[in-house]
Amino acid sequence: METASGEQEETIKLPQIRTAKDKTVAEIAVHVLSREWPLPLKSLQWKVNREHGKGVTFQATHKALKKLVKEGILVKKNKYYELNPKWLDQIVEFGTQTKRAYAQKYEIREKVLIDELKNNL
């Protein structure tokens, strides 16, 4: 994707564990709000329906959004919804900690392999 200035914009993609048809209204709403925000309920409900491929009621969308707000995943400002920056920080921290743990494990595994090679020489 290119920005208005013609620079390449980095797109972050989360792994797709389920197909669009299997995703919940809440999951689709989070995905929509990761690309475009803030959105009022009516626009968000239209976009959820478009991505879900079947009719999702206004009430079902509203219920899902209320739950996401209660869980701290979304924030509602006036009548507009967006992802909670604190929740996004938690995702970044989770990724950082997980990457660090993997790096440490691989570093330890590499040292063990080197030691084994030295002992076998």
Summary of the structure (lengths in Angstrom):
residues: 121
radius of gyration: 20.8
end to end distance: 52.2
largest distance: 70.0
contacts: 275
relative contact order: 0.10
helix: 60%
strand: 10%
